[in-house]
Amino acid sequence: YDGPFDDLPAQRETGAVDAHRIILWDGVTEEEGTCIVHIAPGCGKEDFELGKIYGLPTIAPLDEFGVFLEGFGRYTGMHVYDSAKPIIEDLREKGLLFKVEDYLHRYPVCWRCGSELVFRLVDEWFISMGKKLNKPLEELTEEEKAQNLRCQIMEVAKKVRWIPPYGLQHELNWLENMEDWMISKKRYWGLALPIWECRNCGYFEVIGSKEELKFRAVEGWEIFEGHTPHRPWIDAIKIKCPKCGSLMSRIPDVGNPWLDAGIVAYSTLRYRYDRDYWRKWFPAEFVCESLPGQFRNWFYAMLAMSTVMEGEPPFKVCFGHGLVLDEQGREMHKSWGNVIWFDEAVEKIGADLMRWIYCTTRPESNLLFGYKRADEVKKRFILPLWNIYSFFITYANLDEWTPKNSVSYDMLSPLDKWILSKLNVLIKDVTRFLEDFNPYDATMVIEKFVNELSTWYIRRSRRRFWKSERDEDKNAAYTTLYTCLTTLIKLLAPFTPFLAEEIYQNIVRNVNPSAPKSVHHNDWPIPNEKLIDEELMKEMDIVVKICSLGRAARNKAGIKLRQPLIEVKVIASEEVINRVRRLEYLVFDELNVKKLSFSTDRGEVIDYIIKPIPEILGKKYGRLFPKIQETMASMNPFEAIKAIRHKGHLTIIVDEQEIRLFPEEIKIVEQPKSGWALFEEGGILVAINTAISSDLRLEGLARDIVRRIQNQRKEAGFNIADQIEMYYEAGPILKEVFESFWEYIAAETLSVVIREGKPNIEAHQATYQLSGETLTIWLRKAGS
């Protein structure tokens, strides 16, 4: 057929005029379009490959700026973006235009600016990867490997430890299926490719070193000397062609940036001029980058270069993390409006919080980054840590405590020794994880420790810091918490350097100017194995669990923690009970209970009901089933259960007939005894007595009043150590609370005066509804 632009010189000179024909192609489908596709071998990857199969002329019409070259008539010098309308007009004038319309069409665009992309056919330089052999690496002969670079790189990649492990398979899959590596770029700036080409005979050579280039140079060396291997200086060098004797010039292309990145294990370690130094530091212990983006870029480039250079991996461990996406799991794009710039994030949430977000994300997972996630992480870890620090400095300053007042280990309480045991286990764990390139698990154990320090150690030690008297028990608490904080910030220094430094300067350098100037100048903590008490930690774990179950039982019964209870029973094995004995005082305090008892007998707090299962026994015994029900209802459930456990069945007599009932035919229902609420988990049952006497109720109200006064102190702007005068007006029930528990209320709220009635001087006033009565409280600073 005749082409619409066969009159153009470029068409005629390339033979395209005589090459028009219809060919078959499996890339055309019935699902889309007309099933007829026009191809241009010089303007698309698939078109080019098809043109090679059928021997079609290849025309490349555009220069590097997207402008038509010579040989295209009126289009020569025109930018491709401006050519659509003139082409349509040409077709109309030639009577070849059928119809013009807009329609939706898939087309590639620039990911940065959205401009339409056009294909341009150019010559590029490649490194040959060798043939795809389509058989496992293990089955290749040494000769096949020697002739195939991809296989050599695969063998080197297998010597690397990949984190996560599937990173290796990503790399091997890429190497197995990749095409030859294109290493050239049509740019001016970049590391110049050391390839000299003879324009006379077409011969080319790759120069292997600066020394070789100087030896081969016949002109231009004086222009290049003293400069880096970049244009224009290196282009001045000419060498003599060994084939025809003509001058050879460097090709104008520069190297793919991944060539620069891939050679860092050599270029940065003096490989060219100090091999001893290079060998000292090669290979790198560790590299880290995004696995989805770099297994076929930087990781691959480094492996390829090092395989060619030395046949060795350039790094020992490759840590490949997932992508950073927005909180909805989408890629961040400026055009989508969901980009969070680094500088913006640092200003808004802080660099340390960003670091913690990254480290607490599993490397194999994508990180969904955003300010909502940042708030969650801040509340989960940063704020609790800061609150621990704030708690310590607040009370240490009030008591004028310094490390000089520290006490010996023998004077510490079991609670102190427990948290120090946990601290030394933490040192071991964090060290082990970091040495294994595992920041995720390191941060997880740090978070767990901070949680235990806050919600258990400090929670159960508050009164030791609050009490007014300065005794060895208070010094022991300060000693323990100070040790935990000063050690913790050293462990945190690699993760949250600014936060750790802030705390260090205040609680270490501020009291000991001779200490290292920065937390980062300290030695890494070394665990003290003698302070790790496995038995104590197991015992405390049980106590914490008992308290957790007790709180759950309270919640089930709708009884708040401030309300004292008459009794808590713990039902467990003898082993568990014996482990708890020396720490039971913690259970008393945590569960706010007057009596704590232990037993192995569930029957003390549980009633049992045994019932026949109708679906089984109804079918099996028919009309006898109702009588079976009656008989079982009249039995002692404990005796029945005992018989089942001892004999494996329960024997009953119905209408003078002996009937054996097996465990799968009987349903045993447990329910709390009247007046008890319980919660069970992991072989431990905790039951609370829900009966609340009038005295207990008044004590609970006293605790409620204290909580309200403490909050009112904060609202009034009082300092923690300020003593106050308190005045109140209340109904008869709350008045009785004040009369019965005034000493407790005064001690808890630092009240030196508690008087009924409205004060005749200015005071901070608040009104509350409590136990169906109105309570008004006035507070003022004592002596003001």
GUVO-904153 format. One record per residue (C-alpha): z, x, y. Coordinates in steps of 0.5 Angstrom, whole numbers, plus 500, padded with zeros to 3 digits. Example, Ala and Ser with C-alpha at 12.3 -4.5 7.8 and 13.67 -1.06 7.14 Angstrom:
% GUVO-904153
516525491 514527498 
END
This chain:
% GUVO-904153
500500500 499502507 506504511 507501518 508508521 502512517 499514524 505518526 504526525 510527521 508522516 501525515 503532515 508531509 503527505 508521505 501516507 499517500 506517497 507509498 508505492 513501488 518504483 523501479 531502480 537500477 541500484 537493486 541487483 539480483 546478486 544480493 538480498 531480496 531484490 526489494 529495497 525500502 527507501 527513505 528520501 530523508 535518510 540516505 544519498 541515493 534515497 534522496 536522489 531517487 526521491 527527487 526523481 519521483 517527487 517523493 516527500 522528504 522527511 528528516 527525522 533527526 536533529 544534529 545530536 541524532 535525536 528524533 524531532 517533534 512529530 514522531 510520537 513516542 520516539 520524539 526525544 529518543 536517540 537513534 541508537 536507542 530506537 531499534 528495540 522500541 520499533 521492533 516492539 511497535 511492529 510486533 504489537 501491530 501484528 506486522 513483525 515477520 521475523 527478527 534475526 542478526 545478519 551480516 550487512 555492509 554499513 558505514 561506521 566512524 573511522 575514529 570510534 567505530 560507531 555506526 553512522 546515520 544519515 541526516 538531511 540538512 540544507 548546506 551552502 555550495 559554490 557552483 562549479 558550473 556544468 560538466 561540459 563533457 568536452 576538452 578544455 581546449 575546445 571551450 569558448 571564452 564565453 563557456 569558460 567565463 560561465 564555468 568556474 571549474 574550467 577557469 580553475 583547470 586553466 589556472 592549475 595548468 600554470 603550476 609545475 606539479 611534482 610528480 607531473 601526474 599530479 596535474 592530471 589528478 587535479 584536472 580529473 577531480 575538477 572535471 568530475 567534481 560536484 558543486 563545492 559544499 562550503 558550510 558546516 553545522 558547527 559553532 566554532 569556525 570562520 563564520 560564513 559571511 552570508 546574511 539571509 532575510 527570514 521574511 522574504 528569503 533573500 540572501 547576500 554575501 558580504 565581500 569585506 569587513 568595510 562593506 559589513 560595517 557600512 551595511 550594519 544597522 545594529 550589533 557593530 559595536 558588539 563585533 568590533 575588535 573581535 575576529 569574525 567568529 561566533 557569537 560576536 559576528 552574529 550580533 550584526 544585522 543588516 537591512 534587506 534591500 528587497 523587503 526592508 526587514 532585518 537580515 541575520 547571518 546564517 548560523 553555519 560556519 565555513 568548511 575548514 578548507 575555506 580557511 586553508 585555501 585563502 592562505 595565499 591572501 589572508 597571510 600576505 596582507 591582501 586586504 590592506 597592503 597590496 604591494 606587500 602581497 604582490 611582493 610575495 605572491 605567488 608562493 614558490 612552493 607548497 608541499 602536502 600528500 597528493 592523494 589527500 590534498 589534490 581534492 582538498 588543500 591544493 584544490 581549495 587554494 586553486 579555487 580561491 585564487 582563481 576567483 580572487 585574481 585568476 592566477 595560481 597561488 603557488 608556482 610549484 606543487 610537490 605532492 608526495 605519497 602516503 605514509 603507511 606501515 611497513 606492510 603497506 597498510 594504513 596506520 590505525 590505532 584500532 589495528 595497533 600499527 600506529 607509530 606516533 611521531 613523538 615515539 618515533 623521534 624518541 626511538 630513532 631520532 628526528 634526523 633519521 626520520 627526515 632522511 627516510 622521508 627524503 630518500 623516498 621518491 615522492 610519487 611512492 608511498 612511504 612504508 615507515 617502520 623501525 625495520 626500515 629505520 634500521 636499514 637507513 641508519 646502517 646504510 647512511 647515518 652510521 657510515 657518516 658517523 664512522 667517518 666523523 669518528 675516524 677523523 676526530 680520533 686520529 686528529 686528536 691523537 696527532 693534535 691536528 688542527 686546520 692550521 696544519 692544512 697544506 696547499 692543493 699542490 701538495 695533495 695526492 691524486 687520491 686527495 684531489 679525486 675526492 675533492 673533485 667529487 666533493 665539488 661535483 656533489 656541491 653542484 649536484 645537490 644545489 641543482 637538485 634542491 633548486 629544482 625541488 628534488 630532495 630525493 636525487 639530492 640525498 641519493 648523490 650525498 649517499 653515494 659520496 659518503 659511500 665513496 668517502 668511506 669505502 674508497 678514500 678512507 679505506 685507501 688512506 688509512 695507513 696515511 693516518 695510522 703511521 706514526 711519523 708526522 709528515 706532509 702526506 699525513 697533513 694532506 690526508 687530514 686537510 682533505 678529509 676535514 674539507 670533505 666533512 666541513 663541506 658535507 655538513 653544510 650540504 646536510 644541514 637542511 636534511 639532518 640539522 641536528 647531526 650536522 650541528 653536532 659535527 659542526 660544533 666539534 670540528 669547526 667551532 671547537 677549533 675556531 670560536 670566531 666561526 659562525 655560531 651554527 652550521 645553519 648560519 653559514 653560507 651555502 657551499 659554492 663549487 670550485 670549478 678549478 678543482 673538478 678534474 673530469 679525467 682524474 674521476 674517470 681514471 679513478 672510476 676505472 681503478 675502483 672497477 678493476 679492484 671490484 672485479 679483482 675482489 670478485 675474482 678472489 671470491 670466486 677462487 675462495 681466496 680472502 683479501 688478507 692473503 697476498 697474491 703473486 700477480 694480477 693481470 688486467 686485460 683491457 683496451 689501450 685507452 683503459 690501460 693508459 688511464 690506470 697507469 698513474 693510479 696503479 699503486 691503489 690497485 696494488 694496495 687494494 688487491 694485496 698483490 705483488 705484481 700488477 700487469 696489463 695487456 690487451 690480449 685475453 689469450 694470456 689468461 683464457 683458453 678457448 675451445 671451439 665446438 660445432 653446434 650439434 643441433 645445426 651442423 648435425 642436421 646439415 652434414 649428417 654422417 660427416 658431423 663426427 669427423 667435423 668434431 674431430 677436425 675442430 678438436 685438433 685445430 688451434 683455437 686461436 687460429 680458428 677464432 682469428 679466421 672467423 673474425 677476419 673472413 667471417 667463416 672457418 674453412 675445414 677439410 673433411 674427407 677431401 671436402 671443403 666445408 665452411 662453418 659460420 659463426 652461428 654454427 660454432 660455439 666458442 667456449 672461454 675458460 680460465 687458464 690453469 692457475 687463474 681465476 677471473 672476473 669480467 665486466 664492461 670490457 675489463 677483465 681482471 685475472 688473479 694468479 691463484 698459486 700461493 707460495 709458502 712465503 705468501 701463505 706465511 705473509 697471509 697468516 701474519 695479516 690474519 694474526 694482526 687482525 686478531 690482535 687488533 680485535 683483542 686490543 679492543 676487547 682489552 679496552 686499550 686506546 688506539 694509541 696505546 703501545 702494548 707488550 705481546 706474548 704468544 704460544 703457537 705451533 711450528 707454522 705460526 711460530 715461523 710467522 712470528 719469527 719472519 714477520 715480527 716487524 710487520 706485526 709489531 708495527 701494525 699492532 703498536 707492540 713494543 715487545 713480542 715474546 714467545 711464552 706465557 707472561 709472568 704478569 697479568 695480561 689479557 688472554 685469547 686463544 685462536 685456531 688458525 691454519 690448523 694450529 692453536 694460537 694463544 696471545 696475551 696482551 698488556 699495556 706497555 709500562 703498566 
END
